[in-house]
Amino acid sequence: MPYAHAHSSRHWLVTLVTHVAFALVLSASASGCGFIARVTWRNLTGPSERKLAHKLTDPKRPEARLAALWVGHATVLLQLDDLFVLTDPLFTRTLGQVSERLVEPGIEPEHLPKLAAVLISHMHLDHLSLGSLDMIESRTSIALVPEGVRSSMPRYAFEIRELERWRSYTASNGLRITAVPVQHVGGRYGIDAAFEPRAFTGYVIEYHGLQVYFGGDTAYDPRAFAATRRRFSNLELALLPICPNEPRDYMQHTHLGPAQALAAFELLGARTMLPIHFDTFINSDDAPGSCANELRRQMQLRKLERERVALLRIGEQRVLMHAAAR
């Protein structure tokens, strides 16, 4: 659908490019005409966006120290005591007006609370959504982005601050957010990755003793996960992508599959994992539900307790730590 927001005139080039190469964008480093043709065909012939029967209009949970609402894809609304942080906001109904959502966003932008920060993990269209930032411009005072990204963004009412890896942003209220290493690719369209070779990151959010990891998009990099654990040894929650998984020979260089996500979870040493980045768009050979099913199978193989993995539905919110546990 056309953008009807303040910066709409600046987005026309994004739309033009994605009509030509959107499958390549979504899969980051995926190549091969057959794969791109399959993804394109599935997007053109796939089902219409599924509506949610019940959507929260007030996500504030007074009984929660830590709560998470999965909006879809890599977008999670996190509540840490009295603060809210939003990851990779994506509220548009399409990517580049081509790839349609399988499920509508789990909350409408106008129902978001005031945000202490917005985190952008990298520049790909499904993570840095300019149209979505238009929608939430009045909800936050700051967006944190990887190095090399700010110059590619239009101006907004909120501050845009770049964070190099291991650098931190600290707010006056004690919120601290640190950029941490992950393995992905920079650029906006996949083919331009060499121009922004470090424009991707993960983050660790700290507030009132809570620590939350957000991996954005990442492949399996044991050294990066171990290094993060050494610096942040009390992670309460890890937001980790589990899809796209297939074709694995393409995806393994840039994306975790379900088994690797569980291995990363173990290396990070977090108490709970929240799977993200699945069943929202068609960007791989995975059928809807297949990554979640494989995750459950891998959990059984590892004898991992179900309560350790918060496998949410889009639009579902879960309290992960109650105020009584403080």
C-alpha positions as CSV (number, residue, x, y, z in Angstrom):
1,M,0.0,0.0,0.0
2,P,1.3,3.5,-0.6
3,Y,2.9,5.3,2.3
4,A,0.7,8.1,3.6
5,H,3.1,9.6,6.1
6,A,5.4,12.6,6.4
7,H,8.4,11.2,4.4
8,S,6.5,9.5,1.7
9,S,8.2,11.3,-1.2
10,R,11.6,9.9,0.0
11,H,10.5,6.3,-0.3
12,W,9.8,6.0,-4.1
13,L,13.3,4.6,-4.9
14,V,12.8,1.8,-2.3
15,T,9.6,0.8,-4.0
16,L,11.1,0.8,-7.4
17,V,14.1,-1.3,-6.5
18,T,12.1,-3.9,-4.5
19,H,9.8,-4.5,-7.5
20,V,12.9,-5.7,-9.3
21,A,14.9,-7.5,-6.5
22,F,12.8,-7.9,-3.4
23,A,13.4,-11.6,-3.0
24,L,17.1,-10.9,-3.0
25,V,16.7,-8.3,-0.3
26,L,14.7,-10.5,2.0
27,S,17.1,-13.4,1.8
28,A,20.1,-11.1,2.2
29,S,22.8,-13.3,0.6
30,A,20.6,-15.8,-1.2
31,S,21.4,-16.3,-4.8
32,G,20.2,-18.4,-7.7
33,C,17.5,-17.7,-10.2
34,G,15.5,-20.8,-9.1
35,F,15.3,-19.7,-5.5
36,I,14.3,-16.1,-6.3
37,A,11.7,-17.3,-8.8
38,R,10.1,-19.6,-6.1
39,V,9.9,-16.9,-3.5
40,T,8.5,-14.4,-6.1
41,W,5.9,-16.8,-7.2
42,R,4.8,-17.7,-3.7
43,N,4.5,-14.0,-2.9
44,L,2.4,-13.3,-5.9
45,T,0.1,-16.3,-5.4
46,G,0.1,-16.6,-1.6
47,P,-2.8,-16.0,0.8
48,S,-4.0,-12.6,1.9
49,E,-3.0,-11.1,5.2
50,R,-4.7,-12.9,8.1
51,K,-6.5,-10.6,10.6
52,L,-6.1,-11.2,14.3
53,A,-9.3,-11.7,16.3
54,H,-8.1,-9.8,19.4
55,K,-5.3,-7.2,19.5
56,L,-4.1,-5.3,22.6
57,T,-4.9,-1.7,22.8
58,D,-3.1,-1.2,26.2
59,P,0.1,-3.2,26.4
60,K,1.2,-1.8,29.8
61,R,1.4,-4.6,32.4
62,P,1.7,-3.2,35.9
63,E,2.4,-6.6,37.3
64,A,5.4,-7.2,35.1
65,R,9.1,-6.6,35.6
66,L,9.7,-8.0,32.1
67,A,7.1,-8.6,29.4
68,A,7.3,-9.1,25.6
69,L,4.7,-8.7,22.9
70,W,5.5,-10.2,19.5
71,V,4.3,-7.8,16.9
72,G,5.6,-10.0,14.1
73,H,8.9,-10.7,12.2
74,A,11.7,-9.0,14.3
75,T,9.4,-6.5,15.9
76,V,9.0,-7.0,19.7
77,L,7.6,-4.6,22.3
78,L,9.6,-5.1,25.4
79,Q,8.5,-3.8,28.8
80,L,11.3,-3.5,31.5
81,D,9.6,-2.3,34.6
82,D,8.3,1.2,33.7
83,L,10.1,1.5,30.3
84,F,9.3,0.2,26.8
85,V,11.7,-0.6,24.0
86,L,10.7,-1.5,20.5
87,T,12.9,-3.7,18.2
88,D,13.0,-3.3,14.4
89,P,9.6,-1.7,14.0
90,L,7.7,-3.1,11.0
91,F,4.0,-2.1,10.7
92,T,3.5,-1.7,7.0
93,R,1.3,-4.2,5.3
94,T,3.9,-4.9,2.6
95,L,7.6,-4.8,2.0
96,G,8.3,-2.5,-1.0
97,Q,4.6,-2.8,-1.8
98,V,5.3,-6.3,-3.1
99,S,5.7,-8.9,-0.4
100,E,2.5,-8.9,1.7
101,R,2.3,-9.9,5.3
102,L,0.9,-13.3,6.2
103,V,-0.4,-11.9,9.5
104,E,-1.3,-8.4,10.4
105,P,0.8,-6.6,13.0
106,G,0.2,-7.7,16.6
107,I,-0.5,-4.2,17.8
108,E,-1.4,-1.0,15.9
109,P,1.2,1.9,16.1
110,E,-1.3,4.3,17.7
111,H,-1.6,1.9,20.7
112,L,2.1,1.8,21.5
113,P,3.1,3.4,24.8
114,K,5.8,6.0,24.9
115,L,9.1,4.3,24.0
116,A,12.3,4.8,25.8
117,A,14.2,3.7,22.6
118,V,13.7,2.1,19.2
119,L,16.4,-0.4,18.1
120,I,17.3,-0.9,14.4
121,S,19.5,-4.0,13.8
122,H,20.4,-3.3,10.2
123,M,19.3,-1.7,6.9
124,H,17.3,-4.4,5.1
125,L,13.8,-3.4,4.2
126,D,12.3,-5.9,6.7
127,H,14.2,-4.3,9.6
128,L,14.7,-0.7,8.7
129,S,11.2,0.2,7.6
130,L,11.0,3.9,6.9
131,G,7.3,3.8,6.5
132,S,7.0,2.2,9.9
133,L,9.2,4.8,11.5
134,D,6.9,7.4,10.0
135,M,4.0,5.8,11.9
136,I,5.8,5.9,15.3
137,E,7.7,9.1,14.9
138,S,5.9,10.7,17.8
139,R,6.3,7.7,20.1
140,T,10.1,7.8,20.7
141,S,12.8,10.4,21.3
142,I,15.6,8.2,20.0
143,A,16.4,5.4,17.6
144,L,19.7,3.5,17.9
145,V,21.2,2.2,14.6
146,P,24.4,0.5,13.6
147,E,27.4,2.5,12.3
148,G,27.0,3.7,8.7
149,V,23.1,3.7,8.8
150,R,22.2,7.2,9.8
151,S,23.3,8.9,6.6
152,S,20.8,6.6,4.6
153,M,17.8,7.7,6.7
154,P,15.6,10.8,6.3
155,R,15.3,13.2,9.2
156,Y,12.8,12.5,11.9
157,A,11.6,14.3,15.0
158,F,13.5,11.8,17.1
159,E,17.3,11.5,17.5
160,I,19.1,8.9,15.4
161,R,22.3,7.7,17.1
162,E,24.8,5.3,15.7
163,L,26.4,2.7,17.9
164,E,29.6,1.0,17.1
165,R,30.0,-2.6,18.4
166,W,30.6,-2.6,22.2
167,R,29.6,1.0,22.4
168,S,26.7,2.0,24.7
169,Y,23.9,4.5,24.9
170,T,23.0,5.5,28.5
171,A,19.9,7.5,29.3
172,S,19.4,9.7,32.3
173,N,16.9,7.2,33.7
174,G,19.5,4.4,33.9
175,L,18.6,2.6,30.7
176,R,21.7,1.3,29.0
177,I,21.8,-0.2,25.5
178,T,25.0,-1.7,24.1
179,A,25.7,-2.8,20.5
180,V,27.0,-6.3,20.3
181,P,28.5,-8.3,17.4
182,V,26.5,-10.6,15.2
183,Q,27.1,-12.2,11.8
184,H,25.1,-10.8,8.9
185,V,25.6,-8.4,5.9
186,G,25.3,-4.7,5.5
187,G,23.7,-2.6,2.8
188,R,20.1,-2.1,2.0
189,Y,19.5,-4.4,-1.0
190,G,21.8,-7.3,-0.5
191,I,23.8,-6.5,-3.6
192,D,25.2,-3.3,-2.0
193,A,26.5,-4.9,1.1
194,A,30.1,-3.9,0.4
195,F,29.3,-0.2,0.7
196,E,28.2,-0.6,4.4
197,P,30.2,-3.6,5.6
198,R,29.5,-3.1,9.3
199,A,26.0,-1.8,9.2
200,F,24.4,-4.6,11.3
201,T,24.4,-5.3,15.0
202,G,22.7,-7.0,17.9
203,Y,21.9,-5.2,21.2
204,V,21.9,-5.8,24.9
205,I,19.3,-3.8,26.9
206,E,20.0,-3.2,30.6
207,Y,17.6,-1.6,33.1
208,H,17.1,-2.0,36.8
209,G,19.3,-5.1,36.8
210,L,17.5,-6.7,33.8
211,Q,19.4,-7.8,30.7
212,V,17.8,-8.5,27.4
213,Y,19.6,-9.6,24.2
214,F,18.2,-8.8,20.7
215,G,20.0,-10.5,17.9
216,G,18.3,-8.8,14.9
217,D,19.4,-11.0,12.0
218,T,22.4,-13.2,12.5
219,A,24.0,-16.4,11.4
220,Y,25.6,-18.8,13.8
221,D,28.7,-17.1,15.2
222,P,29.8,-18.9,18.4
223,R,32.6,-16.4,19.1
224,A,30.2,-13.5,19.0
225,F,27.7,-15.2,21.3
226,A,30.4,-16.2,23.7
227,A,31.9,-12.7,23.7
228,T,28.5,-11.2,24.5
229,R,28.0,-13.7,27.4
230,R,31.4,-12.8,28.9
231,R,30.3,-9.1,29.1
232,F,26.6,-9.8,30.0
233,S,26.5,-12.8,32.2
234,N,22.9,-12.3,33.5
235,L,20.7,-12.3,30.4
236,E,17.1,-12.8,31.4
237,L,15.8,-13.0,27.8
238,A,17.3,-13.6,24.3
239,L,15.3,-12.6,21.2
240,L,16.7,-14.9,18.5
241,P,15.6,-15.4,14.8
242,I,14.8,-19.0,13.8
243,C,13.9,-18.4,10.1
244,P,14.5,-18.3,7.2
245,N,15.9,-21.8,7.4
246,E,15.7,-23.2,3.8
247,P,17.6,-23.5,1.5
248,R,20.1,-23.9,4.3
249,D,23.1,-23.7,2.0
250,Y,22.1,-20.2,1.2
251,M,20.8,-19.1,4.6
252,Q,23.5,-20.5,6.8
253,H,25.8,-17.5,6.1
254,T,23.4,-14.9,7.3
255,H,20.5,-16.5,9.2
256,L,20.1,-18.9,12.1
257,G,17.9,-21.9,11.7
258,P,15.9,-23.4,14.6
259,A,18.7,-25.8,15.7
260,Q,21.4,-23.0,15.5
261,A,19.1,-20.6,17.4
262,L,18.9,-23.0,20.3
263,A,22.7,-23.5,20.2
264,A,23.1,-19.7,20.3
265,F,20.7,-19.5,23.2
266,E,22.8,-22.0,25.1
267,L,26.0,-20.0,24.3
268,L,24.4,-16.7,25.4
269,G,23.4,-18.3,28.7
270,A,20.0,-16.6,28.8
271,R,17.2,-17.9,31.0
272,T,14.5,-17.6,28.4
273,M,14.5,-17.5,24.6
274,L,11.9,-15.7,22.5
275,P,11.9,-16.9,18.8
276,I,11.4,-14.2,16.2
277,H,11.7,-13.7,12.4
278,F,9.3,-16.4,11.2
279,D,5.7,-16.8,9.8
280,T,5.3,-13.1,8.9
281,F,6.5,-12.8,5.3
282,I,7.5,-15.3,2.6
283,N,11.2,-14.9,2.2
284,S,12.5,-18.5,1.9
285,D,11.5,-22.0,1.0
286,D,10.0,-22.6,4.4
287,A,6.3,-23.2,4.6
288,P,4.4,-21.3,7.3
289,G,4.7,-23.2,10.6
290,S,7.8,-25.2,9.5
291,C,10.4,-23.2,11.5
292,A,8.3,-23.3,14.7
293,N,7.7,-27.1,14.2
294,E,11.4,-27.7,13.7
295,L,12.2,-25.6,16.8
296,R,9.8,-27.8,18.9
297,R,11.5,-30.9,17.5
298,Q,15.0,-29.6,18.3
299,M,13.8,-28.7,21.8
300,Q,12.7,-32.3,22.3
301,L,16.0,-33.7,21.0
302,R,17.8,-31.4,23.5
303,K,15.4,-32.2,26.3
304,L,14.9,-28.5,26.7
305,E,12.0,-27.5,29.0
306,R,9.1,-25.8,27.2
307,E,9.0,-23.0,29.6
308,R,12.6,-22.0,28.6
309,V,11.3,-21.0,25.1
310,A,8.5,-18.4,24.9
311,L,7.1,-19.4,21.5
312,L,4.5,-16.7,21.0
313,R,1.8,-16.1,18.5
314,I,1.8,-12.8,16.6
315,G,0.0,-10.4,18.9
316,E,0.6,-12.5,22.0
317,Q,2.1,-10.8,25.1
318,R,3.7,-12.7,27.9
319,V,4.9,-11.6,31.3
320,L,8.3,-13.2,31.7
321,M,9.1,-11.9,35.2
322,H,6.6,-10.7,37.7
323,A,7.0,-7.7,39.9
324,A,6.8,-10.0,42.9
325,A,10.1,-11.6,41.9
326,R,11.9,-8.3,42.3
